[in-house]
Amino acid sequence: MQKKKTHTSKQGRRVTNRPQAATGDILNPKARLEATINPKWKRHYAHLTELREHFLNKKDNLSKDANEETPSYSEHMADAGTDTYDRDFALSMLSADQSAVYEIEQAIQRIESNTYGICEMTGKPIQSERLNAIPWTRFSVEAERELERNGAANRAHLGALGSIREAGVREDETEDTEKEDEQS
């Protein structure tokens, strides 16, 4: 490791000479980090970063939906109730997505610190099938069972990928189908 050289400037300030930065360091600082990732986990790292971006984008959309102003003039009480329900639903989805983002970011940090794939409870390797199914998992199957038995398990449960607007359309379609069935 090179020693940093210091000197005093004309203004009397202490100045530290630093090595030159490469263009890649400035434009893509994560590239150096990605180069140090264990090749065994590169696919998981790419998948987890993709999931993180997806949930962050989804979180932004849910946040916008939850904060959306609804006109209060000439609004029917049922419409106001529906809007309140939609806002509450968006906020609960936002909370669940925040938990998922946290778990995903923790998994990314474990990859970066070379502790990914090791059970936090037993210290034993986590099965590759489990990591493929739940890439952010912290525990082996045995440890997870033990935690569930003791009531200490708190996993992120992720729903199907989609937007809140798509979920609303599906619910409306289901209600229309049910009404048609009742009338028949």
Secondary structure as the mmCIF struct_conf table of DSSP 4:
data_model
#
loop_
_struct_conf.conf_type_id
_struct_conf.id
_struct_conf.beg_label_comp_id
_struct_conf.beg_label_asym_id
_struct_conf.beg_label_seq_id
_struct_conf.end_label_comp_id
_struct_conf.end_label_asym_id
_struct_conf.end_label_seq_id
HELX_LH_PP_P HELX_LH_PP_P1 GLN A 2 LYS A 4
STRN STRN1 LYS A 5 THR A 8
TURN_TY1_P TURN_TY1_P1 LYS A 10 GLN A 11
BEND BEND1 GLY A 12 GLY A 12
STRN STRN2 ARG A 14 ASN A 17
HELX_LH_PP_P HELX_LH_PP_P2 PRO A 19 ALA A 22
HELX_RH_AL_P HELX_RH_AL_P1 THR A 23 LEU A 27
HELX_RH_AL_P HELX_RH_AL_P2 PRO A 29 ALA A 35
TURN_TY1_P TURN_TY1_P2 THR A 36 THR A 36
BEND BEND2 ILE A 37 ILE A 37
HELX_RH_3T_P HELX_RH_3T_P1 PRO A 39 TRP A 41
HELX_RH_AL_P HELX_RH_AL_P3 LYS A 42 ASN A 67
TURN_TY1_P TURN_TY1_P3 TYR A 73 SER A 74
HELX_RH_AL_P HELX_RH_AL_P4 MET A 77 GLU A 112
TURN_TY1_P TURN_TY1_P4 SER A 113 ASN A 114
TURN_TY1_P TURN_TY1_P5 TYR A 116 GLY A 117
STRN STRN3 ILE A 118 ILE A 118
TURN_TY1_P TURN_TY1_P6 GLU A 120 THR A 122
BEND BEND3 LYS A 124 LYS A 124
STRN STRN4 PRO A 125 PRO A 125
HELX_LH_PP_P HELX_LH_PP_P3 ILE A 126 GLN A 127
HELX_RH_AL_P HELX_RH_AL_P5 SER A 128 ALA A 133
TURN_TY1_P TURN_TY1_P7 PRO A 135 TRP A 136
BEND BEND4 PHE A 139 PHE A 139
HELX_RH_AL_P HELX_RH_AL_P6 VAL A 141 ARG A 149
TURN_TY1_P TURN_TY1_P8 ASN A 150 GLY A 151
HELX_LH_PP_P HELX_LH_PP_P4 ARG A 155 LEU A 158
BEND BEND5 LEU A 161 LEU A 161
HELX_RH_AL_P HELX_RH_AL_P7 ILE A 164 GLN A 183
#
